[in-house]
């Protein structure tokens, strides 16, 4: 998978806080979305090939079930990406948290971990909503073998705090989290996987929030809190 470093990072390999060029960031986020979509779209194509080649009614039923399931997954992942990475309205727009919950639950139906969402019914500035959805993706990375993820949103809608409790076998803090979230990418190759914590850090700074991940026993807790 292609990786990208900034020119500053190549000239000075020591850890430093720098930002990816806009074109590089856009390319990596597009790669991240494509990574999520390619599997269900490929399964749809496989199902269509079975329909074309098989005469068995049992195999045709299997193929149709595969196509339906994969189409739902592709749609759910695209709807999630639209809120998590897309413009989601004009500058200063607000998003209903129930919409965020809906796309998050749809996305998680295709993942190994169970999912719970605890939040008030409220409108929230779009960047905060984008941040919590991107933290959901980091929570998925924290429990690669499955388990459970609980998202809790508290506080005033314009000054919220987010807590994501990640429980599962071999729960772990995502790779290079402590460097990528603050934007310290001098020694970290940034690819379509590494861009996730980096982008979450960009969103957090835009929202005036700080993101952290710690172990709570064998579980991982990811938080986003307003800066003091």
URLINQUI-V936908 format. One line per field, one symbol per residue. ss: DSSP state (@ for helix, = for strand, . for the rest). phi: phi as a letter, one per 30 degrees, with the letter a starting at -180 (. if undefined). burial: + if it has 16 or more other ideal C-beta (glycine too) atoms within 10 Angstrom, else -. Layout:
ss = ???
phi = ???
burial = ???
This chain:
ss = ...=..@@@@@.....=....@@@@@@@@@@@@@@@@@@@@@@@@@@@@@@@@...@@@@@@@@@@@@@@@@@@@@@@@@@@@@.........===@@@@@@@@@@@@.....=====....===@@@@@@@@@@@@@@@@@.....=========..=========.........@@@@...=.....=....@@@@@@@@@@@@@.========..========..
phi = .dbbbddddddbddeacbcddeddddddddddddedddddddddddddddedcccddddddeddddddddddddddddddddddbddhjdeidcbddddddddddddddccdddbbbcaddacbeddddddddddeddddddbdcjkbbbcbcbjdecbdbcbbccbldhebdeehedcdddjdceccdcbddddddddededdddcibccbbbdcicccccbbbddd
burial = ---+++--+--------+-+----+-+++-+++--++--+--++--+--+------------+--++-++--++-++++++-+++--+-----++-+--+++++-+++-++-+-+-+-+----++++++++++++++++++++---+++++-+---+--+-+++++++--++++-++-++++++++-+-+-++++++++++++++-+-+++-+-----++++++----
